[in-house]
Amino acid sequence: MSWLLATALLAASPLTENQAIDLVAKAMRQLRPSQPLTCFAFETEESSRRQFGIAVREKHNKRCGGDPAVMPVTERFRVSKAPAKLWRWDSTDDGYLPCRLTAALRPVCPRFSYEKR
């Protein structure tokens, strides 16, 4: 499917929960390119008529490292169903900041001052 057709379909119909999680996974790829997606768990914490609230947790195991008894939340996102929009939680300012979506629906999320670049 071409990106133009995919963009048109997503603009015309509300995002499903799986599509919202996929968008968040793409954002995590942009924000943490050195960490494999298999080291993250995506959890829908809330769902309404208009949006999803999705938490990203670190998986701790032999491959990813860390204490397997702990899965801390490292990121939170809000995803609107229609039109498709994405926001990243900024814990410092206690609010969500918008991510830009490219024509191919690739998120470009803001980086925070305390993050490694």
Beta strands, then each sheet from edge to edge (+ up, - down):
strand 1: 40-47
strand 2: 51-58
strand 3: 73-80
strand 4: 85-90
strand 5: 95-101
strand 6: 107-108
sheet 1: 1+ 2- 3+ 4- 5+ 6-
end
